[in-house]
Amino acid sequence: MPVGAIDIGTNSVRVLIEDDRGAELERHMQITRLGQGVDVTGSLHPDAIARTVAVLAQYGELLKIHGVTRVRAAATSAARDAKNSQEFFDAAERALGARPELLSGEEEAELSFRGATAGVPTTGAPFLVMDIGGGSTEFVLGTDKPEALISVDMGCVRMTERYLKSDPPARAELDGIEAEVRQKLADVKRAVPVERTKTLIGLAGTVTALAATQLGLKKYDATKTHHAELTRAQVETLYARLSRLTVEERRGVLAEPKRAETIAGGAAVLATVLRELSIDRLLVSETDILDGLAASLRG
């Protein structure tokens, strides 16, 4: 029987349906910005809940079409931070037919590692898997399983809402993001022996959007971005270019225009991580927590 996985993130909501052998039947993503304003208010905004629930209802219909009875839906950073997350979970359960579970940062990191390293030769290990989400970023080091991990609150939506008030961003605003990332990376270095990294694997929308831009894609194509490489020099160039543009100008550049509002903040996070960890390149992965959730249903 097919299995279904739903990842309810701070910025996007995604679904993956696989058959019992793990072959992909459906994979979709929609940006709903569930985490809109959570960093300031501590609550999920009613409009953000409505947008997300509407997408979950669509995914629920897909699950029915494929006869999916084993479903794992998981919510991450925005729901962890929000005091009204149960209100959202009630509405999500009605729309989807399955109640989402609230993942801890550590659970999120473990599932991301499982999805990201599937199919990557262990000759590239130890892997450092970095998942830059909307609200948090996870770092996981390991070879065939996680050996050390940490989740820190520095996602692309959180950093954008906290610092980027101008359009395009002022240099001082970008400096604010970089300073906070450097501060949080001190915690990362204490928790994870990042110096052992042989291959950095980058996950989620910031990384894949930058890869698509570097490749010159006009229409997003995950088959081209999956396992593409980004060098630190390329990331720095993309960060400088995108942060000089207005949101509207970025929409004309990105293969996924809805990422225009948060890509400068996300690029600031990524560029600072590469600088501070002295990593010269990363492997882009389109398989991540969503694939980890699906794999967990098959045992």
C-alpha positions as CSV (number, residue, x, y, z in Angstrom):
1,M,0.0,0.0,0.0
2,P,1.2,3.5,-0.7
3,V,2.4,5.8,2.1
4,G,1.9,9.6,2.5
5,A,4.2,12.1,4.1
6,I,3.3,15.8,4.8
7,D,5.9,18.4,6.0
8,I,4.2,21.5,7.4
9,G,7.0,24.0,7.6
10,T,7.3,27.6,8.6
11,N,7.4,28.7,5.0
12,S,6.0,25.8,2.8
13,V,3.8,22.8,3.0
14,R,4.8,19.7,1.0
15,V,3.4,16.3,0.3
16,L,5.1,13.1,-0.8
17,I,3.3,9.9,-1.8
18,E,5.3,6.7,-2.5
19,D,4.3,3.2,-3.3
20,D,5.3,0.3,-1.0
21,R,8.7,0.0,-2.8
22,G,9.5,3.6,-2.2
23,A,8.9,4.8,-5.8
24,E,7.6,8.4,-5.9
25,L,4.0,8.8,-7.1
26,E,3.4,12.5,-6.1
27,R,5.5,15.3,-4.8
28,H,4.2,18.8,-4.4
29,M,5.1,22.0,-2.6
30,Q,3.1,25.2,-1.9
31,I,4.3,28.3,0.0
32,T,1.8,29.2,2.6
33,R,4.0,31.1,5.2
34,L,2.5,29.4,8.2
35,G,5.1,31.2,10.4
36,Q,4.0,34.7,9.4
37,G,4.6,36.9,12.4
38,V,5.2,34.1,14.9
39,D,8.6,35.4,15.9
40,V,6.9,38.7,17.0
41,T,3.5,37.6,18.2
42,G,4.1,34.1,19.4
43,S,0.9,33.0,17.6
44,L,-0.1,31.6,14.2
45,H,-1.9,34.3,12.2
46,P,-5.5,33.3,11.3
47,D,-4.7,34.1,7.6
48,A,-1.7,31.8,7.7
49,I,-3.7,29.0,9.3
50,A,-6.4,29.4,6.6
51,R,-3.8,29.3,3.7
52,T,-2.1,26.3,5.1
53,V,-5.4,24.4,5.9
54,A,-6.6,25.0,2.3
55,V,-3.5,23.4,1.0
56,L,-3.8,20.5,3.4
57,A,-7.3,19.9,2.2
58,Q,-5.9,19.6,-1.4
59,Y,-3.3,17.1,-0.2
60,G,-6.0,15.2,1.7
61,E,-7.8,14.6,-1.6
62,L,-4.6,13.4,-3.2
63,L,-4.1,10.8,-0.4
64,K,-7.7,9.6,-1.1
65,I,-7.1,9.3,-4.8
66,H,-4.1,7.1,-4.2
67,G,-5.8,5.0,-1.5
68,V,-3.2,6.1,1.2
69,T,-4.0,4.8,4.6
70,R,-0.6,5.2,6.3
71,V,0.1,8.9,6.7
72,R,2.6,10.8,8.7
73,A,2.1,14.6,8.8
74,A,4.6,16.6,10.8
75,A,4.8,20.3,11.8
76,T,8.1,22.0,12.7
77,S,9.4,25.3,13.9
78,A,6.4,27.7,13.5
79,A,4.1,25.3,15.3
80,R,6.7,24.6,18.0
81,D,6.9,28.4,18.7
82,A,3.1,29.2,18.6
83,K,0.9,29.2,21.6
84,N,-2.2,28.4,19.4
85,S,-0.7,25.5,17.6
86,Q,-3.5,23.1,18.9
87,E,-6.1,25.3,17.1
88,F,-4.1,24.8,13.9
89,F,-3.8,21.1,14.5
90,D,-7.6,20.7,15.0
91,A,-8.2,22.5,11.6
92,A,-5.4,20.6,9.9
93,E,-6.8,17.2,11.1
94,R,-10.3,18.1,9.7
95,A,-8.7,19.1,6.3
96,L,-6.2,16.3,6.0
97,G,-7.9,13.4,7.7
98,A,-4.8,12.8,9.9
99,R,-3.6,14.8,12.9
100,P,-0.2,16.3,12.5
101,E,2.5,15.5,15.0
102,L,4.7,18.3,16.5
103,L,8.4,17.4,15.9
104,S,11.1,18.5,18.2
105,G,14.1,20.1,16.6
106,E,16.1,16.9,17.2
107,E,13.5,14.7,15.6
108,E,13.4,17.1,12.6
109,A,17.2,16.9,12.3
110,E,17.2,13.1,12.4
111,L,14.5,12.8,9.7
112,S,16.3,15.3,7.5
113,F,19.5,13.4,7.8
114,R,17.8,10.1,6.9
115,G,16.2,11.7,3.8
116,A,19.3,13.7,2.7
117,T,21.9,10.9,2.9
118,A,19.8,8.2,1.1
119,G,21.6,7.3,-2.1
120,V,24.7,9.3,-1.3
121,P,27.9,7.1,-1.3
122,T,29.5,6.9,2.1
123,T,32.9,7.7,0.5
124,G,31.7,11.3,1.1
125,A,31.2,10.8,4.8
126,P,31.1,12.1,7.4
127,F,28.2,14.2,6.2
128,L,27.1,17.4,7.7
129,V,23.4,17.8,6.8
130,M,22.2,21.4,7.1
131,D,18.5,22.1,6.7
132,I,17.7,25.8,6.5
133,G,14.0,26.0,7.2
134,G,11.7,29.0,7.7
135,G,12.0,29.2,11.4
136,S,15.0,27.0,12.3
137,T,18.2,25.4,10.9
138,E,19.2,21.9,11.8
139,F,22.8,20.6,11.7
140,V,23.4,16.9,11.8
141,L,26.8,15.1,11.5
142,G,27.1,11.4,10.8
143,T,27.8,8.6,8.3
144,D,25.0,6.0,8.3
145,K,23.1,7.6,11.2
146,P,23.3,10.9,13.2
147,E,26.2,11.1,15.6
148,A,25.7,14.7,16.7
149,L,22.9,17.2,16.0
150,I,21.4,20.6,17.0
151,S,18.5,22.7,15.9
152,V,18.9,26.5,16.2
153,D,16.3,29.3,15.6
154,M,17.7,31.0,12.5
155,G,15.5,30.2,9.6
156,C,14.9,32.3,6.5
157,V,11.5,33.6,7.5
158,R,12.5,34.3,11.1
159,M,15.7,36.2,10.0
160,T,13.8,38.1,7.3
161,E,11.0,39.3,9.7
162,R,13.4,40.1,12.5
163,Y,15.9,42.2,10.5
164,L,14.9,43.0,6.9
165,K,12.7,46.1,7.0
166,S,13.9,47.9,3.9
167,D,13.4,46.9,0.2
168,P,16.0,46.2,-0.9
169,P,17.6,45.4,2.5
170,A,20.0,48.0,4.0
171,R,23.6,46.8,4.6
172,A,23.1,47.2,8.4
173,E,20.1,44.9,8.3
174,L,22.0,42.2,6.5
175,D,24.9,42.7,9.0
176,G,22.3,42.1,11.8
177,I,21.5,38.6,10.3
178,E,25.1,37.7,9.9
179,A,25.9,38.7,13.5
180,E,23.1,36.6,14.9
181,V,24.1,33.6,12.7
182,R,27.7,33.9,13.9
183,Q,26.5,33.9,17.5
184,K,24.3,30.9,17.0
185,L,27.1,29.0,15.2
186,A,29.1,29.1,18.4
187,D,26.4,26.8,19.9
188,V,26.5,24.6,16.8
189,K,30.3,24.2,17.1
190,R,29.9,23.2,20.8
191,A,27.3,20.6,20.0
192,V,28.5,19.2,16.7
193,P,32.2,18.5,15.7
194,V,31.8,20.3,12.4
195,E,35.5,20.1,11.7
196,R,35.0,16.4,10.9
197,T,32.8,17.3,7.9
198,K,33.8,15.8,4.6
199,T,30.6,16.7,2.7
200,L,28.1,19.4,3.5
201,I,24.7,18.6,2.3
202,G,22.3,21.5,2.0
203,L,18.5,21.2,2.2
204,A,15.3,23.2,1.8
205,G,14.1,26.2,-0.2
206,T,16.9,28.6,0.3
207,V,19.5,26.2,-0.9
208,T,17.5,24.8,-3.8
209,A,16.4,28.2,-4.9
210,L,20.0,29.4,-5.0
211,A,21.0,26.3,-6.9
212,A,18.2,26.9,-9.5
213,T,19.3,30.5,-9.9
214,Q,23.0,29.5,-10.3
215,L,21.9,27.0,-13.0
216,G,19.9,29.7,-14.8
217,L,16.6,27.8,-14.5
218,K,13.5,29.8,-15.5
219,K,11.2,27.1,-14.4
220,Y,12.0,25.1,-11.2
221,D,13.2,21.6,-12.0
222,A,14.2,19.4,-9.0
223,T,15.8,16.8,-11.3
224,K,18.4,19.5,-12.2
225,T,19.0,20.9,-8.7
226,H,19.2,17.6,-6.9
227,H,22.9,16.8,-6.2
228,A,24.1,19.9,-7.9
229,E,27.0,21.7,-6.2
230,L,27.3,25.2,-5.0
231,T,30.6,26.7,-4.1
232,R,31.1,29.3,-1.4
233,A,32.1,31.9,-4.1
234,Q,28.8,31.2,-6.0
235,V,26.8,31.6,-2.8
236,E,28.5,34.9,-2.0
237,T,27.8,36.2,-5.5
238,L,24.2,35.2,-5.4
239,Y,23.7,36.7,-1.9
240,A,25.2,40.0,-3.0
241,R,23.1,40.0,-6.2
242,L,19.8,39.1,-4.6
243,S,20.2,41.4,-1.6
244,R,20.6,44.4,-3.9
245,L,17.3,43.7,-5.6
246,T,13.8,44.7,-4.5
247,V,11.3,41.9,-3.7
248,E,9.6,42.6,-7.0
249,E,12.8,42.4,-8.9
250,R,13.7,39.1,-7.2
251,R,10.4,37.6,-8.4
252,G,11.6,38.1,-11.9
253,V,14.9,36.3,-11.2
254,L,13.8,33.3,-9.2
255,A,12.4,30.1,-10.7
256,E,10.1,30.1,-7.7
257,P,8.9,33.7,-7.4
258,K,7.1,33.1,-4.1
259,R,10.5,32.8,-2.4
260,A,11.4,36.4,-3.3
261,E,10.4,37.7,0.2
262,T,12.7,35.4,2.1
263,I,15.6,34.5,-0.2
264,A,17.9,37.4,0.9
265,G,17.5,36.5,4.5
266,G,18.1,32.8,3.7
267,A,21.1,33.6,1.6
268,A,22.6,35.7,4.4
269,V,22.3,32.6,6.7
270,L,23.9,30.3,4.2
271,A,26.7,32.6,3.2
272,T,27.6,33.2,6.8
273,V,27.5,29.5,7.7
274,L,29.9,28.7,4.8
275,R,32.3,31.5,5.9
276,E,32.3,30.7,9.6
277,L,32.7,26.9,9.1
278,S,35.3,27.4,6.4
279,I,33.4,25.1,3.9
280,D,34.1,25.8,0.3
281,R,31.2,23.8,-1.4
282,L,28.0,22.0,-0.6
283,L,26.0,19.3,-2.2
284,V,22.3,20.3,-2.9
285,S,19.7,17.7,-2.0
286,E,16.1,17.6,-2.9
287,T,15.5,14.7,-0.6
288,D,15.1,15.7,3.0
289,I,12.7,15.5,6.0
290,L,9.8,14.6,3.7
291,D,11.6,11.5,2.4
292,G,12.6,10.7,6.0
293,L,9.0,10.8,7.1
294,A,8.0,8.5,4.2
295,A,10.8,6.1,4.9
296,S,9.8,5.8,8.6
297,L,6.4,4.5,7.5
298,R,7.9,1.7,5.6
299,G,10.1,0.7,8.5
